[in-house]
Amino acid sequence: MADIGIGIVGGGYMGKAHAAAYAAVATLFETDLRPRLEVVCATSDASAERYRAAYGFARGTSDWRDLVEDPKVEAVIIAAPQSTHRDIALAAFAAGKPVFCEKPLGESVADSQAMVDAATASGQINMVGFNYIRTPASQFARQLITEGRIGEVTYFRGEHTEDFLADASLKGDWRTQGAGNGCMGDLAPHMINGARALIGPITSLCAQVETVHATRGGVAVTNDDQAQFMCRFENGAQGHLFFSRVATGRKMGYAYEIHGTKGQIRFDQEDQNALHLYTMEGPEAERGFRKILTGPAHPDYKPFCLGPGHGTGYQDQIIIEAKDFLTAIATQKNIWPTFAEGLEVNRVVSATLASSAQGAWVNVADY
């Protein structure tokens, strides 16, 4: 098993998740490449040293350029604010290194396009961090749809709803400032990616984007709290997507239902180890949804546990991402979702904002 040096830009919430994933992935999945945690980058030398010691890196730095240029760093993980994504990715590709970037890919469609172009020109492996679609249940849902178990898909309803900002008395902070930190930059990309993964490209949409609380603790809010859009998919199916960070009572509401001509699929991330399946089979009196508990028979479950129904968790989704990224590097074949998927998700976000501003249907390809 060959080693590979990992550098992670960002040591906070997602930086820690990726550090833990790369420390565990080779044991769980027995990957051909065994990661070495080489360099972690933070906003100050003190923070970098703290993350280095806590996560087990060889060294820390407060300059991402130092990390990218280090010859011991052979793959770069970007878990820093989206305003930094473009510059870091372009520098890493120029240095001949594969890049994994957290969502959203770029701060704008133009940034994302530049990142895709750089990835293509360099020929390096690239991947964007949409972790929720990697649960064994959602991977199985994709399999069921591909196999035609629910027939032709006619309708999709998806949401990503949480309540971490439902309390209007909370003082505004970085989360309530700047478009990239709003609901459309934070939660929406996950479910847009989920819809595209399960159903296919979104061709047109009509949206509403709004700020529910104009001020928080006397601080003006400059981004959105919630959004929704009706849409049409390339395959002809209708859809509706809703995103909210003020959805009282919702903690991890990444949920969807998919209607087909022969059945339906339902999923809710708050019960992430179960998929609900209805098929038009058997006597009418016996028909109904079946709750399927994930187990070793489902994608990427067995490395974590041999017991059906025992379940996987959030961190395991990040480990699955790490496995996919390492596999792509080892085989020199990109694995979905690549930067190209990140660009298309950003395009839908841009179309959503434009539609809301215009109060009209728009074509996604125009953005």
C-alpha beads as a LAMMPS data file, in Angstrom:
LAMMPS data file: protein, C-alpha beads

367 atoms
366 bonds

1 atom types
1 bond types

-500.0 500.0 xlo xhi
-500.0 500.0 ylo yhi
-500.0 500.0 zlo zhi

Masses

1 110.0

Atoms # bond

1 1 1 0.000 0.000 0.000
2 1 1 1.543 3.307 -1.125
3 1 1 1.406 6.465 0.991
4 1 1 0.038 9.812 -0.149
5 1 1 0.599 13.130 1.631
6 1 1 -2.584 15.066 2.407
7 1 1 -2.825 18.829 2.929
8 1 1 -6.054 20.343 4.263
9 1 1 -6.767 24.053 3.933
10 1 1 -9.069 24.889 6.835
11 1 1 -9.074 23.311 10.262
12 1 1 -12.570 24.157 11.477
13 1 1 -15.780 22.127 11.277
14 1 1 -15.186 20.577 7.851
15 1 1 -11.400 20.558 8.186
16 1 1 -11.726 18.381 11.265
17 1 1 -14.210 16.098 9.474
18 1 1 -11.795 15.579 6.590
19 1 1 -8.812 15.067 8.904
20 1 1 -10.737 12.361 10.775
21 1 1 -11.835 10.784 7.488
22 1 1 -8.320 10.538 6.073
23 1 1 -7.051 9.120 9.355
24 1 1 -9.611 6.296 9.134
25 1 1 -10.309 5.611 5.457
26 1 1 -7.438 3.239 4.682
27 1 1 -8.377 0.975 7.581
28 1 1 -12.085 0.867 6.784
29 1 1 -11.891 0.564 2.991
30 1 1 -8.372 -0.905 2.651
31 1 1 -7.621 1.672 -0.047
32 1 1 -4.617 1.251 -2.335
33 1 1 -3.345 4.611 -1.081
34 1 1 -2.756 5.210 2.634
35 1 1 -3.041 8.903 3.562
36 1 1 -0.426 10.746 5.614
37 1 1 -1.663 13.929 7.284
38 1 1 1.128 16.284 6.237
39 1 1 0.014 19.921 6.515
40 1 1 -3.029 21.748 7.884
41 1 1 -3.601 25.432 7.133
42 1 1 -5.509 27.870 9.357
43 1 1 -5.930 31.638 9.541
44 1 1 -3.192 32.080 12.165
45 1 1 -0.047 30.247 13.239
46 1 1 -1.580 29.607 16.661
47 1 1 -4.711 28.011 15.185
48 1 1 -2.624 25.986 12.751
49 1 1 -0.498 24.620 15.576
50 1 1 -3.580 23.779 17.607
51 1 1 -5.135 21.871 14.685
52 1 1 -1.825 20.169 13.927
53 1 1 -1.546 18.810 17.437
54 1 1 -5.220 17.866 17.732
55 1 1 -5.590 16.140 14.363
56 1 1 -2.162 14.544 13.978
57 1 1 -0.623 16.523 11.097
58 1 1 3.143 16.704 10.622
59 1 1 3.033 20.496 10.589
60 1 1 0.771 23.521 10.401
61 1 1 0.858 26.807 8.494
62 1 1 -1.137 30.021 8.178
63 1 1 -0.340 30.378 4.445
64 1 1 -2.201 28.110 2.035
65 1 1 0.485 28.740 -0.600
66 1 1 3.001 27.139 1.717
67 1 1 0.763 24.066 1.935
68 1 1 0.201 23.830 -1.828
69 1 1 3.923 24.205 -2.600
70 1 1 5.096 21.658 -0.017
71 1 1 6.510 18.631 -1.924
72 1 1 5.251 16.303 0.800
73 1 1 1.649 17.393 0.084
74 1 1 0.521 15.257 -2.843
75 1 1 -3.230 15.986 -2.698
76 1 1 -5.034 19.143 -1.560
77 1 1 -8.316 19.279 0.352
78 1 1 -10.025 22.693 0.369
79 1 1 -12.246 23.194 3.419
80 1 1 -11.935 26.975 3.630
81 1 1 -14.493 29.741 2.806
82 1 1 -15.715 29.688 -0.797
83 1 1 -14.104 33.061 -1.520
84 1 1 -10.738 31.256 -1.344
85 1 1 -11.617 28.196 -3.421
86 1 1 -10.640 29.494 -6.863
87 1 1 -7.151 30.739 -5.995
88 1 1 -6.237 27.644 -3.988
89 1 1 -7.521 25.209 -6.610
90 1 1 -5.789 26.964 -9.495
91 1 1 -2.487 27.016 -7.607
92 1 1 -2.788 23.326 -6.715
93 1 1 -3.536 22.315 -10.296
94 1 1 -0.599 24.423 -11.502
95 1 1 1.558 22.488 -9.037
96 1 1 0.330 19.212 -10.535
97 1 1 -1.754 18.104 -7.550
98 1 1 -5.266 16.587 -7.354
99 1 1 -7.865 18.690 -5.549
100 1 1 -10.932 17.933 -3.446
101 1 1 -12.996 21.069 -2.822
102 1 1 -15.900 21.531 -0.453
103 1 1 -19.152 22.886 -1.867
104 1 1 -20.090 25.328 -3.215
105 1 1 -17.318 24.964 -5.759
106 1 1 -16.747 28.653 -6.464
107 1 1 -18.118 31.918 -5.168
108 1 1 -19.714 32.485 -8.587
109 1 1 -20.375 30.650 -11.836
110 1 1 -17.355 32.446 -13.325
111 1 1 -15.135 31.167 -10.488
112 1 1 -16.462 27.637 -10.899
113 1 1 -15.923 27.726 -14.671
114 1 1 -12.329 28.855 -14.143
115 1 1 -11.807 25.984 -11.697
116 1 1 -13.262 23.449 -14.126
117 1 1 -11.088 24.822 -16.938
118 1 1 -7.975 24.605 -14.758
119 1 1 -8.810 21.053 -13.711
120 1 1 -9.305 20.020 -17.332
121 1 1 -6.115 21.711 -18.529
122 1 1 -4.039 20.139 -15.761
123 1 1 -5.450 16.645 -16.221
124 1 1 -5.523 16.283 -12.439
125 1 1 -8.131 14.375 -10.438
126 1 1 -10.805 16.684 -9.036
127 1 1 -13.841 16.201 -6.805
128 1 1 -16.386 18.410 -5.054
129 1 1 -17.782 17.691 -1.599
130 1 1 -21.429 16.690 -1.808
131 1 1 -21.470 14.197 1.034
132 1 1 -25.196 13.640 1.698
133 1 1 -25.852 11.916 -1.617
134 1 1 -23.278 9.308 -0.537
135 1 1 -25.313 7.696 2.241
136 1 1 -25.904 3.991 1.523
137 1 1 -29.657 4.731 1.384
138 1 1 -29.373 7.485 -1.236
139 1 1 -26.899 5.445 -3.266
140 1 1 -29.453 2.623 -3.197
141 1 1 -32.203 5.035 -4.259
142 1 1 -30.145 5.955 -7.325
143 1 1 -29.720 2.252 -8.057
144 1 1 -33.459 1.580 -7.790
145 1 1 -34.265 4.436 -10.165
146 1 1 -31.652 3.295 -12.683
147 1 1 -33.046 -0.239 -12.565
148 1 1 -36.539 1.092 -13.291
149 1 1 -38.060 -0.189 -10.040
150 1 1 -40.425 2.792 -9.759
151 1 1 -40.899 3.155 -13.506
152 1 1 -40.589 6.485 -15.296
153 1 1 -39.981 9.330 -12.852
154 1 1 -42.741 11.937 -13.023
155 1 1 -42.164 14.178 -9.989
156 1 1 -39.463 15.044 -7.475
157 1 1 -39.863 16.951 -4.221
158 1 1 -36.731 17.762 -2.276
159 1 1 -35.771 19.918 0.672
160 1 1 -32.785 20.808 2.779
161 1 1 -34.198 22.378 5.918
162 1 1 -32.551 23.166 9.255
163 1 1 -33.346 25.499 12.155
164 1 1 -29.918 26.708 13.300
165 1 1 -31.010 30.299 12.604
166 1 1 -34.685 29.972 13.507
167 1 1 -34.172 32.071 16.627
168 1 1 -34.446 35.675 15.391
169 1 1 -32.947 37.019 18.628
170 1 1 -29.526 35.582 17.764
171 1 1 -27.092 38.330 16.842
172 1 1 -26.058 38.435 13.200
173 1 1 -22.584 37.100 12.375
174 1 1 -20.591 35.842 9.392
175 1 1 -23.374 33.381 8.544
176 1 1 -25.830 36.232 7.946
177 1 1 -23.437 38.305 5.833
178 1 1 -22.504 37.793 2.202
179 1 1 -24.357 35.872 -0.488
180 1 1 -22.122 32.819 -0.240
181 1 1 -23.071 32.249 3.402
182 1 1 -26.825 32.476 2.859
183 1 1 -29.132 29.526 2.504
184 1 1 -28.561 29.463 -1.264
185 1 1 -24.815 29.139 -0.716
186 1 1 -24.951 26.831 2.284
187 1 1 -27.872 24.380 2.191
188 1 1 -29.323 24.667 -1.318
189 1 1 -26.316 23.200 -3.185
190 1 1 -26.701 19.858 -1.387
191 1 1 -30.294 19.265 -2.448
192 1 1 -29.728 20.671 -5.938
193 1 1 -26.942 18.122 -6.284
194 1 1 -29.235 15.449 -4.853
195 1 1 -31.971 16.252 -7.360
196 1 1 -29.507 16.166 -10.248
197 1 1 -28.019 12.877 -9.014
198 1 1 -31.387 11.180 -8.626
199 1 1 -33.372 12.659 -11.521
200 1 1 -30.977 14.463 -13.857
201 1 1 -30.297 18.005 -15.087
202 1 1 -32.719 20.819 -14.212
203 1 1 -33.572 22.747 -17.376
204 1 1 -35.877 25.546 -16.152
205 1 1 -37.198 26.930 -12.889
206 1 1 -39.279 29.618 -11.230
207 1 1 -38.028 30.714 -7.816
208 1 1 -38.624 32.787 -4.708
209 1 1 -35.686 33.686 -2.449
210 1 1 -36.252 35.647 0.733
211 1 1 -34.774 36.943 3.961
212 1 1 -37.206 36.154 6.781
213 1 1 -35.422 38.195 9.465
214 1 1 -34.068 41.507 8.116
215 1 1 -32.059 42.117 11.283
216 1 1 -30.685 39.880 14.007
217 1 1 -29.754 41.421 17.326
218 1 1 -29.611 44.836 15.715
219 1 1 -27.316 43.638 12.903
220 1 1 -28.634 43.844 9.327
221 1 1 -28.901 40.513 7.496
222 1 1 -27.497 40.672 3.959
223 1 1 -28.290 37.194 2.683
224 1 1 -31.241 34.810 2.353
225 1 1 -32.952 32.630 4.975
226 1 1 -35.049 30.439 2.707
227 1 1 -35.883 29.765 -0.938
228 1 1 -38.040 27.563 -3.121
229 1 1 -38.469 26.819 -6.786
230 1 1 -40.654 24.851 -9.157
231 1 1 -38.665 23.219 -11.905
232 1 1 -38.658 21.002 -14.955
233 1 1 -36.032 18.288 -15.383
234 1 1 -34.425 17.302 -18.673
235 1 1 -36.292 13.982 -18.608
236 1 1 -39.642 15.803 -18.441
237 1 1 -40.332 15.282 -14.736
238 1 1 -41.719 18.120 -12.622
239 1 1 -40.067 19.178 -9.397
240 1 1 -40.177 21.387 -6.333
241 1 1 -37.208 22.179 -4.094
242 1 1 -37.224 24.071 -0.779
243 1 1 -34.298 25.241 1.343
244 1 1 -34.395 26.889 4.764
245 1 1 -32.165 27.659 7.724
246 1 1 -35.158 28.902 9.747
247 1 1 -37.300 25.741 9.538
248 1 1 -38.287 25.415 13.187
249 1 1 -37.870 21.851 14.447
250 1 1 -35.824 20.619 11.490
251 1 1 -32.282 19.549 12.374
252 1 1 -31.084 17.719 9.254
253 1 1 -33.975 17.922 6.825
254 1 1 -32.257 16.641 3.706
255 1 1 -35.325 14.825 2.411
256 1 1 -36.908 13.815 -0.868
257 1 1 -39.746 11.869 -2.432
258 1 1 -39.636 10.570 -5.969
259 1 1 -42.821 9.619 -7.816
260 1 1 -42.694 7.127 -10.664
261 1 1 -45.220 5.389 -12.895
262 1 1 -44.668 2.126 -10.972
263 1 1 -43.854 3.297 -7.465
264 1 1 -42.343 5.890 -5.149
265 1 1 -39.234 6.419 -2.997
266 1 1 -39.030 8.494 0.188
267 1 1 -35.994 9.433 2.242
268 1 1 -35.230 11.708 5.201
269 1 1 -31.672 12.314 6.439
270 1 1 -32.930 12.528 10.038
271 1 1 -33.488 8.779 9.630
272 1 1 -30.581 8.279 7.256
273 1 1 -30.352 4.515 7.568
274 1 1 -33.821 3.879 6.173
275 1 1 -35.332 4.148 2.705
276 1 1 -39.081 3.905 2.113
277 1 1 -40.119 2.139 -1.086
278 1 1 -43.579 1.650 -2.614
279 1 1 -44.092 -0.505 -5.698
280 1 1 -47.303 -1.296 -7.553
281 1 1 -46.985 -5.030 -7.005
282 1 1 -49.182 -7.697 -5.415
283 1 1 -52.811 -7.448 -4.295
284 1 1 -54.108 -3.909 -3.741
285 1 1 -55.059 -4.775 -0.173
286 1 1 -51.422 -5.573 0.652
287 1 1 -49.768 -2.588 -0.980
288 1 1 -47.971 0.070 1.013
289 1 1 -44.567 1.593 1.715
290 1 1 -41.829 -0.751 2.937
291 1 1 -39.181 0.587 5.289
292 1 1 -35.847 -0.758 4.110
293 1 1 -33.075 -0.642 6.718
294 1 1 -29.634 -0.242 5.213
295 1 1 -27.131 -3.036 5.678
296 1 1 -24.135 -4.795 4.091
297 1 1 -26.132 -5.366 0.873
298 1 1 -26.243 -1.613 0.219
299 1 1 -23.465 0.537 -1.323
300 1 1 -20.517 1.457 0.953
301 1 1 -22.132 0.078 4.126
302 1 1 -20.239 -3.162 4.746
303 1 1 -16.808 -1.598 5.526
304 1 1 -18.369 0.148 8.523
305 1 1 -20.479 -2.670 9.963
306 1 1 -21.624 -6.229 9.214
307 1 1 -24.937 -5.783 11.007
308 1 1 -28.010 -4.750 8.981
309 1 1 -29.864 -1.875 10.622
310 1 1 -26.923 -0.898 12.820
311 1 1 -26.442 2.191 10.681
312 1 1 -23.888 4.709 9.481
313 1 1 -23.539 8.374 10.467
314 1 1 -22.498 11.804 9.193
315 1 1 -18.759 11.245 9.581
316 1 1 -19.046 8.041 7.582
317 1 1 -20.277 10.054 4.578
318 1 1 -17.034 12.051 4.687
319 1 1 -15.027 8.825 4.884
320 1 1 -16.845 7.531 1.791
321 1 1 -15.870 10.760 0.010
322 1 1 -12.249 10.208 1.022
323 1 1 -12.382 6.648 -0.296
324 1 1 -13.725 7.868 -3.647
325 1 1 -11.076 10.604 -3.918
326 1 1 -8.226 8.219 -3.113
327 1 1 -9.601 5.642 -5.547
328 1 1 -9.779 8.271 -8.284
329 1 1 -6.158 9.255 -7.635
330 1 1 -4.974 5.638 -7.555
331 1 1 -6.737 4.731 -10.806
332 1 1 -6.248 8.153 -12.427
333 1 1 -9.943 8.142 -13.326
334 1 1 -12.236 10.865 -12.029
335 1 1 -15.180 9.723 -9.904
336 1 1 -18.430 11.717 -9.719
337 1 1 -19.047 14.352 -8.437
338 1 1 -16.239 16.228 -10.155
339 1 1 -15.745 19.984 -10.450
340 1 1 -18.039 19.858 -13.496
341 1 1 -20.924 18.854 -11.195
342 1 1 -20.045 21.681 -8.833
343 1 1 -20.241 24.122 -11.742
344 1 1 -23.690 22.887 -12.784
345 1 1 -24.980 23.172 -9.203
346 1 1 -23.674 26.742 -9.061
347 1 1 -25.439 27.429 -12.342
348 1 1 -28.763 26.334 -10.829
349 1 1 -28.102 28.563 -7.795
350 1 1 -27.416 31.513 -10.112
351 1 1 -30.588 30.801 -12.095
352 1 1 -32.586 30.624 -8.848
353 1 1 -31.397 34.058 -7.722
354 1 1 -32.094 35.521 -11.166
355 1 1 -35.571 33.995 -11.341
356 1 1 -36.483 35.373 -7.934
357 1 1 -35.270 38.852 -8.900
358 1 1 -37.210 38.750 -12.169
359 1 1 -40.310 37.002 -10.825
360 1 1 -40.286 34.699 -13.853
361 1 1 -39.347 31.301 -15.218
362 1 1 -35.747 31.114 -16.473
363 1 1 -33.671 28.597 -18.405
364 1 1 -30.790 27.257 -16.316
365 1 1 -28.479 27.062 -19.334
366 1 1 -28.563 30.868 -19.604
367 1 1 -26.668 31.255 -16.315

Bonds

1 1 1 2
2 1 2 3
3 1 3 4
4 1 4 5
5 1 5 6
6 1 6 7
7 1 7 8
8 1 8 9
9 1 9 10
10 1 10 11
11 1 11 12
12 1 12 13
13 1 13 14
14 1 14 15
15 1 15 16
16 1 16 17
17 1 17 18
18 1 18 19
19 1 19 20
20 1 20 21
21 1 21 22
22 1 22 23
23 1 23 24
24 1 24 25
25 1 25 26
26 1 26 27
27 1 27 28
28 1 28 29
29 1 29 30
30 1 30 31
31 1 31 32
32 1 32 33
33 1 33 34
34 1 34 35
35 1 35 36
36 1 36 37
37 1 37 38
38 1 38 39
39 1 39 40
40 1 40 41
41 1 41 42
42 1 42 43
43 1 43 44
44 1 44 45
45 1 45 46
46 1 46 47
47 1 47 48
48 1 48 49
49 1 49 50
50 1 50 51
51 1 51 52
52 1 52 53
53 1 53 54
54 1 54 55
55 1 55 56
56 1 56 57
57 1 57 58
58 1 58 59
59 1 59 60
60 1 60 61
61 1 61 62
62 1 62 63
63 1 63 64
64 1 64 65
65 1 65 66
66 1 66 67
67 1 67 68
68 1 68 69
69 1 69 70
70 1 70 71
71 1 71 72
72 1 72 73
73 1 73 74
74 1 74 75
75 1 75 76
76 1 76 77
77 1 77 78
78 1 78 79
79 1 79 80
80 1 80 81
81 1 81 82
82 1 82 83
83 1 83 84
84 1 84 85
85 1 85 86
86 1 86 87
87 1 87 88
88 1 88 89
89 1 89 90
90 1 90 91
91 1 91 92
92 1 92 93
93 1 93 94
94 1 94 95
95 1 95 96
96 1 96 97
97 1 97 98
98 1 98 99
99 1 99 100
100 1 100 101
101 1 101 102
102 1 102 103
103 1 103 104
104 1 104 105
105 1 105 106
106 1 106 107
107 1 107 108
108 1 108 109
109 1 109 110
110 1 110 111
111 1 111 112
112 1 112 113
113 1 113 114
114 1 114 115
115 1 115 116
116 1 116 117
117 1 117 118
118 1 118 119
119 1 119 120
120 1 120 121
121 1 121 122
122 1 122 123
123 1 123 124
124 1 124 125
125 1 125 126
126 1 126 127
127 1 127 128
128 1 128 129
129 1 129 130
130 1 130 131
131 1 131 132
132 1 132 133
133 1 133 134
134 1 134 135
135 1 135 136
136 1 136 137
137 1 137 138
138 1 138 139
139 1 139 140
140 1 140 141
141 1 141 142
142 1 142 143
143 1 143 144
144 1 144 145
145 1 145 146
146 1 146 147
147 1 147 148
148 1 148 149
149 1 149 150
150 1 150 151
151 1 151 152
152 1 152 153
153 1 153 154
154 1 154 155
155 1 155 156
156 1 156 157
157 1 157 158
158 1 158 159
159 1 159 160
160 1 160 161
161 1 161 162
162 1 162 163
163 1 163 164
164 1 164 165
165 1 165 166
166 1 166 167
167 1 167 168
168 1 168 169
169 1 169 170
170 1 170 171
171 1 171 172
172 1 172 173
173 1 173 174
174 1 174 175
175 1 175 176
176 1 176 177
177 1 177 178
178 1 178 179
179 1 179 180
180 1 180 181
181 1 181 182
182 1 182 183
183 1 183 184
184 1 184 185
185 1 185 186
186 1 186 187
187 1 187 188
188 1 188 189
189 1 189 190
190 1 190 191
191 1 191 192
192 1 192 193
193 1 193 194
194 1 194 195
195 1 195 196
196 1 196 197
197 1 197 198
198 1 198 199
199 1 199 200
200 1 200 201
201 1 201 202
202 1 202 203
203 1 203 204
204 1 204 205
205 1 205 206
206 1 206 207
207 1 207 208
208 1 208 209
209 1 209 210
210 1 210 211
211 1 211 212
212 1 212 213
213 1 213 214
214 1 214 215
215 1 215 216
216 1 216 217
217 1 217 218
218 1 218 219
219 1 219 220
220 1 220 221
221 1 221 222
222 1 222 223
223 1 223 224
224 1 224 225
225 1 225 226
226 1 226 227
227 1 227 228
228 1 228 229
229 1 229 230
230 1 230 231
231 1 231 232
232 1 232 233
233 1 233 234
234 1 234 235
235 1 235 236
236 1 236 237
237 1 237 238
238 1 238 239
239 1 239 240
240 1 240 241
241 1 241 242
242 1 242 243
243 1 243 244
244 1 244 245
245 1 245 246
246 1 246 247
247 1 247 248
248 1 248 249
249 1 249 250
250 1 250 251
251 1 251 252
252 1 252 253
253 1 253 254
254 1 254 255
255 1 255 256
256 1 256 257
257 1 257 258
258 1 258 259
259 1 259 260
260 1 260 261
261 1 261 262
262 1 262 263
263 1 263 264
264 1 264 265
265 1 265 266
266 1 266 267
267 1 267 268
268 1 268 269
269 1 269 270
270 1 270 271
271 1 271 272
272 1 272 273
273 1 273 274
274 1 274 275
275 1 275 276
276 1 276 277
277 1 277 278
278 1 278 279
279 1 279 280
280 1 280 281
281 1 281 282
282 1 282 283
283 1 283 284
284 1 284 285
285 1 285 286
286 1 286 287
287 1 287 288
288 1 288 289
289 1 289 290
290 1 290 291
291 1 291 292
292 1 292 293
293 1 293 294
294 1 294 295
295 1 295 296
296 1 296 297
297 1 297 298
298 1 298 299
299 1 299 300
300 1 300 301
301 1 301 302
302 1 302 303
303 1 303 304
304 1 304 305
305 1 305 306
306 1 306 307
307 1 307 308
308 1 308 309
309 1 309 310
310 1 310 311
311 1 311 312
312 1 312 313
313 1 313 314
314 1 314 315
315 1 315 316
316 1 316 317
317 1 317 318
318 1 318 319
319 1 319 320
320 1 320 321
321 1 321 322
322 1 322 323
323 1 323 324
324 1 324 325
325 1 325 326
326 1 326 327
327 1 327 328
328 1 328 329
329 1 329 330
330 1 330 331
331 1 331 332
332 1 332 333
333 1 333 334
334 1 334 335
335 1 335 336
336 1 336 337
337 1 337 338
338 1 338 339
339 1 339 340
340 1 340 341
341 1 341 342
342 1 342 343
343 1 343 344
344 1 344 345
345 1 345 346
346 1 346 347
347 1 347 348
348 1 348 349
349 1 349 350
350 1 350 351
351 1 351 352
352 1 352 353
353 1 353 354
354 1 354 355
355 1 355 356
356 1 356 357
357 1 357 358
358 1 358 359
359 1 359 360
360 1 360 361
361 1 361 362
362 1 362 363
363 1 363 364
364 1 364 365
365 1 365 366
366 1 366 367
